[in-house]
Each structure stands twice: as C-alpha cells, then as structure tokens.
Amino acid sequence: MAEKQLPALDTLNDLVQELRTVFQSDSVDVDYLRALLAAYKSNPKDWKQYAVFDPYRYVISYGLY
C-alpha cells in the first residue's frame, strides 16, 4: 500500500478537519494518525479561543490559615 500524502496543516482547524476525515472510517491507520499529529505545529493563536483566564481561580493567600 502506498504511503498517504500528509495534507498541509497550517491551523488547528485544518488538523481537526483531517482528524474528522480519518475517524470517519471503521479502520484507522495508526501510523498515518501519528504522522498527522506530529506534522501539526501548534500556534498559540489557534488555542486562544479555548483558553479562559480567571484571576480569582488561582489566588494563593500566603499566611492565611
């Protein structure tokens, strides 16, 4: 079987789209999946919409017991 050409993964959305395509099948090529994930270069701008900062959640009170 010929090796499948990896698509250009410029954004997180590109990766998600390709993952959806891969998982549509009952049979998943694990080596292709690993290569796909390794080919994606994470960009903080892609993840910004999922990051939520709550300044009160991680407050540490020193000396208050």
HELIX and SHEET records of a PDB file:
HELIX    1   1 LEU A   12  VAL A   22  1                                  11    
HELIX    2   2 VAL A   30  ALA A   39  1                                  10    
HELIX    3   3 PRO A   44  TRP A   47  1                                   4    
HELIX    4   4 LYS A   48  TYR A   50  5                                   3    
END                                                                             
